[in-house]
Amino acid sequence: MSKKTLTWAVLGVGQISEIVAPAIGDSDWAVPYAVASRTLEKADGFARRHGFSRSYGSYEAVLEDPAVEVVYNPLPNWLHCDWTIRALEAGKHVLCEKPLAEDMAECRKMISVSRQCGRSLMEAFAYRFHPQTAKVKELVSQGCVGELRLIRSSLGFPLDFGRPNVRLEPSPGGGALMDVGCYCIHVMRYLTEEEPQAVLGRSLGVPESGVDLTFGGMMVFPGGCLGLFSGSFRTAPDFQLEIVGSRGRLLVPSPFKPDPTRSALRLEVEGKTRDVPVRNGGNLYRLQVDHFSRCVLEGRPLSLPLEDALGNMAVIEALRSSSRTGRETRPVLDG
Ligand SMILES: NC(=O)c1ccc[n+]([C@@H]2O[C@H](COP(=O)([O-])OP(=O)(O)OC[C@H]3O[C@@H](n4cnc5c(N)ncnc54)[C@H](OP(=O)(O)O)[C@@H]3O)[C@@H](O)[C@H]2O)c1
C-alpha cells in the first residue's frame, strides 16, 4: 500500500511557526513529529502545545533524526539558505518560508542542492493555495476586466520598533521589500504570467542599519501592464490588491491572508458592480501543508516551482539596485 502521510519537523519556535504548527496537525497528509529550538525548554513547550512528539535543543538534532521526512524552515531570512541546504543534504524535503533566500546566488545554490539530492523544496507563499487566489486568477484569465493594464498592491503594518525583530536586522534579508514587498511582486508576476522588463524602486525611512522600512516599486510588464506596489512597516494595516483592465476592475480584500470562512471579490465592469463569492477555503497554511505533502507523496510537481522563487528574487534584486542608483533597472534571470 502506498504511503499516506509524511512526518514533519519545525525549525525554531517563532511567530509563524506557532501559526503553521496547527496546520501541520490538521492536515490529513502530515504528521506533526519534531520541533527544534536553540532553547530546549522552548521546544518542549511548543511540542506540548501543538502535539509534536519530539523536541530538540538544536536544529542539527532534527536533521539527524531519520524519522523526519519534511522540514519546515521558518528561520530568519539570513538562515534560509544554510539550514535548507543542510536539511536537503540530510535527505529531507523542505518547505522554506518566503523569501526563499537573501539573493539570487543563494536561491541558485538551494535549487541545485534540491535537484542533486532529489528532494522537494518550495517557497512558502501560502496565499497561492487559497481558493480566493484561484478565483482571482480565473476571473483575470477569462478576461473579466478586459486586457490587463494596471495592478496596484500594498502590504503594510505598524511594526513595534521598541522590540528586537528579525525584519530589522542589517542583512540583505532584512527590510520591508524582502518581508512584505515580495508578496506584491509575486502576485503581479502570477497574474500577468510575465517577468517585468523594467523596474523602478525607492526605499524610505532607512535607519542606521540600512534596512528599508517602506519600499515603493513600479514594474513594467512586456504585455503592457503596469505594476505599482508598496511594502511598509510604518503604516496602519494595509492589505490591497486592485486589478484594472481595459473594461473594468477587480478588488480583492485581504489578498495575502484570505478569510478562511468567507470572502467576496468586487468586480466593476462597464459601470456595473457585483460581488463574486469565493468558496470556503479553510486555513491557507493547512492548504499549503496539504499541497506540499500530497505532491511529495504522489510524485507530482509542486505548483510553486523553484524557477518561480528565482524569478521573484531577480525582481527583488533589480528593485534593490534601482533604489540604490535611482535608475530604472532590468531584472536579469540568467548569469
Ligand atoms: N508566510 C507567512 O505568513 C509569514 C508570516 C510571518 C513570517 N514569515 C517568515 O517566517 C520567517 C520567520 O519570521 P517570524 O516572524 O516567525 O520570526 P521570529 O518570530 O523572530 O522567529 C524566528 C525564529 O528563528 C529562530 N532563530 C534562529 N537564529 C536566530 C537569530 N539569530 N535571531 C532570531 N531568531 C533566530 C528563533 O527560534 P528559536 O529561538 O526557537 O531557535 C526565532 O524564534 C521569515 O522568513 C518571515 O519572512 C512568514
The ligand as a MOL file (V3000), in Angstrom:
LIG
                    3D

  0  0  0     0  0            999 V3000
M  V30 BEGIN CTAB
M  V30 COUNTS 48 52 0 0 0
M  V30 BEGIN ATOM
M  V30 1 N 4.0910 33.0470 5.4700 0
M  V30 2 C 3.7410 33.9360 6.3670 0
M  V30 3 O 2.5620 34.2670 6.5230 0
M  V30 4 C 4.8090 34.5100 7.2480 0
M  V30 5 C 4.4580 35.3100 8.3360 0
M  V30 6 C 5.4770 35.7610 9.1770 0
M  V30 7 C 6.8120 35.4510 8.9020 0
M  V30 8 N 7.1200 34.7010 7.8120 0 CHG=1
M  V30 9 C 8.5270 34.3390 7.5160 0
M  V30 10 O 8.9590 33.4410 8.5320 0
M  V30 11 C 10.3080 33.6970 8.8920 0
M  V30 12 C 10.3950 33.9880 10.3840 0
M  V30 13 O 9.5770 35.0600 10.7250 0
M  V30 14 P 8.9540 35.1850 12.2120 0
M  V30 15 O 8.1300 36.4100 12.2270 0
M  V30 16 O 8.3140 33.9110 12.6250 0 CHG=-1
M  V30 17 O 10.2970 35.4420 13.0680 0
M  V30 18 P 10.5450 35.1560 14.6060 0
M  V30 19 O 9.2570 35.2220 15.3790 0
M  V30 20 O 11.6450 36.0760 15.0360 0
M  V30 21 O 11.0490 33.6370 14.6390 0
M  V30 22 C 12.2640 33.2380 14.0650 0
M  V30 23 C 12.8590 32.1050 14.9090 0
M  V30 24 O 14.1210 31.7590 14.3420 0
M  V30 25 C 14.9850 31.2770 15.3650 0
M  V30 26 N 16.3010 31.9320 15.2460 0
M  V30 27 C 17.4680 31.2950 14.9560 0
M  V30 28 N 18.5090 32.1410 14.9370 0
M  V30 29 C 18.0020 33.3560 15.2510 0
M  V30 30 C 18.5990 34.6290 15.4250 0
M  V30 31 N 19.9230 34.8320 15.2490 0
M  V30 32 N 17.7980 35.6590 15.7360 0
M  V30 33 C 16.4650 35.4850 15.8950 0
M  V30 34 N 15.8320 34.2850 15.7520 0
M  V30 35 C 16.6080 33.2200 15.4440 0
M  V30 36 C 14.3190 31.5670 16.6970 0
M  V30 37 O 13.8000 30.3210 17.1750 0
M  V30 38 P 14.4940 29.5350 18.4100 0
M  V30 39 O 14.9450 30.5720 19.3760 0
M  V30 40 O 13.3810 28.6980 18.8990 0
M  V30 41 O 15.6280 28.7380 17.8440 0
M  V30 42 C 13.1940 32.5090 16.3450 0
M  V30 43 O 12.0940 32.3850 17.2010 0
M  V30 44 C 10.7640 34.8360 7.9830 0
M  V30 45 O 11.3810 34.2780 6.8570 0
M  V30 46 C 9.4660 35.5240 7.5650 0
M  V30 47 O 9.5740 36.1400 6.2750 0
M  V30 48 C 6.1410 34.2190 7.0010 0
M  V30 END ATOM
M  V30 BEGIN BOND
M  V30 1 1 1 2
M  V30 2 2 2 3
M  V30 3 1 2 4
M  V30 4 1 4 5
M  V30 5 2 4 48
M  V30 6 2 5 6
M  V30 7 1 6 7
M  V30 8 2 7 8
M  V30 9 1 8 9
M  V30 10 1 8 48
M  V30 11 1 9 10
M  V30 12 1 9 46
M  V30 13 1 10 11
M  V30 14 1 11 12
M  V30 15 1 11 44
M  V30 16 1 12 13
M  V30 17 1 13 14
M  V30 18 2 14 15
M  V30 19 1 14 16
M  V30 20 1 14 17
M  V30 21 1 17 18
M  V30 22 2 18 19
M  V30 23 1 18 20
M  V30 24 1 18 21
M  V30 25 1 21 22
M  V30 26 1 22 23
M  V30 27 1 23 24
M  V30 28 1 23 42
M  V30 29 1 24 25
M  V30 30 1 25 26
M  V30 31 1 25 36
M  V30 32 1 26 27
M  V30 33 1 26 35
M  V30 34 2 27 28
M  V30 35 1 28 29
M  V30 36 1 29 30
M  V30 37 2 29 35
M  V30 38 1 30 31
M  V30 39 2 30 32
M  V30 40 1 32 33
M  V30 41 2 33 34
M  V30 42 1 34 35
M  V30 43 1 36 37
M  V30 44 1 36 42
M  V30 45 1 37 38
M  V30 46 2 38 39
M  V30 47 1 38 40
M  V30 48 1 38 41
M  V30 49 1 42 43
M  V30 50 1 44 45
M  V30 51 1 44 46
M  V30 52 1 46 47
M  V30 END BOND
M  V30 END CTAB
M  END
